[in-house]
Amino acid sequence: MTDLVIQQVETWLDDVVIGLNLCPFAAKPKRQNQIHIDVYDGSEADLMKHLITALTELDHYPAKTRDTTLIVLSNCLQSFDDYNQFLGDVDWVIERGEEIGRVFTKWPASTLIISLLIHIRKTQRT
């Protein structure tokens, strides 16, 4: 199942995001295999913990290895209102990482509201 979801997301990236030039920054990391697709099938209760782990992992990889992580939500945040509220929580975590004992490089949480996909792209690497 996970392999099928990854294949579908890769097709969506190629045909829609890159093919329609919705994100002009997506083509290069896709060509260079720097996009990590993480299919999350856990609960909403554990989603923030999973997201913090994904942010921490992304922060530790050099950009030439992993530039972008896409977290695909398969079983949670099914309503747009829940999804939108979660994005507000994500922004809070990223902006106030020090307050929860995590320091993340400054990132925007840009969102693609298709298939409840959260796209987190690191914009500055040190």
C-alpha positions in Angstrom: 0.0 0.0 0.0 2.8 2.5 0.9 4.6 1.8 -2.3 1.4 2.5 -4.3 0.9 5.8 -2.4 4.5 6.8 -3.1 4.1 6.0 -6.8 0.9 8.1 -6.9 2.5 11.1 -5.2 5.5 10.9 -7.5 3.2 10.8 -10.5 1.3 13.8 -9.1 4.6 15.7 -8.6 5.7 15.0 -12.2 2.3 15.6 -13.9 0.8 18.3 -11.8 3.3 20.1 -9.5 6.2 20.1 -12.0 4.3 19.5 -15.2 2.1 22.5 -14.6 4.9 24.5 -13.0 2.9 25.0 -9.8 6.1 25.1 -7.8 9.1 26.2 -9.9 11.5 25.0 -7.2 10.3 21.3 -7.3 11.9 20.1 -10.5 15.5 20.3 -9.4 15.2 18.3 -6.2 12.9 15.8 -7.9 15.5 15.3 -10.7 18.3 14.9 -8.1 16.3 12.5 -5.9 16.3 14.9 -2.9 12.6 14.6 -2.1 11.7 12.2 0.7 8.1 11.0 0.6 6.9 9.9 4.1 3.5 8.2 4.2 2.0 8.6 7.6 -0.8 6.3 8.6 -0.8 6.9 12.3 -3.3 8.8 14.4 -4.0 12.5 14.6 -2.9 12.4 18.3 0.7 11.3 17.2 0.9 13.5 14.1 2.7 16.4 15.7 5.3 14.2 17.2 5.8 12.6 13.8 6.1 16.0 12.2 8.7 17.1 14.7 10.7 13.9 14.0 10.5 14.6 10.3 11.6 18.2 10.7 14.5 17.1 12.9 15.6 14.5 10.3 15.3 17.0 7.5 17.4 19.5 9.5 20.2 16.9 9.9 20.4 15.9 6.2 22.6 18.0 3.9 20.5 19.6 1.1 22.3 17.6 -1.5 20.9 14.4 0.1 17.4 15.5 1.3 16.1 18.9 0.3 12.3 18.4 0.8 10.1 16.1 2.8 6.5 15.4 1.8 4.4 14.0 4.5 1.3 12.2 3.0 -1.5 11.9 5.5 -3.5 8.8 4.7 -5.8 8.4 7.8 -6.1 11.7 9.5 -7.1 15.3 9.1 -9.8 14.3 6.7 -11.8 17.6 7.0 -10.4 20.8 5.6 -11.0 22.6 8.9 -9.0 20.0 10.9 -6.2 20.2 8.2 -6.2 24.0 8.3 -6.0 24.1 12.1 -3.1 21.6 12.1 -1.2 23.9 9.7 -1.6 26.7 12.3 -0.1 24.4 14.9 2.7 23.5 12.5 3.5 27.2 12.0 3.6 27.6 15.8 6.0 24.7 16.3 8.3 26.0 13.6 8.3 29.6 14.8 8.7 28.7 18.5 10.9 25.6 18.2 13.2 26.8 21.0 10.3 26.9 23.4 9.7 23.1 23.0 13.4 22.3 23.1 13.9 22.0 19.3 15.6 24.5 17.1 14.8 24.3 13.4 16.3 26.3 10.7 13.8 29.0 9.7 11.3 27.4 7.3 8.1 28.5 5.8 5.3 25.9 6.1 4.1 26.1 2.5 1.1 24.0 1.9 -0.3 22.2 -1.1 -4.0 21.6 -0.4 -4.3 18.6 -2.7 -4.7 15.1 -1.3 -4.1 16.6 2.2 -0.4 16.7 1.5 1.9 18.7 3.8 4.9 20.0 1.9 7.7 21.3 4.1 10.7 22.7 2.3 13.8 23.9 3.9 14.8 27.3 2.5 18.0 27.9 4.3 20.9 25.5 4.9 23.8 26.2 7.1 
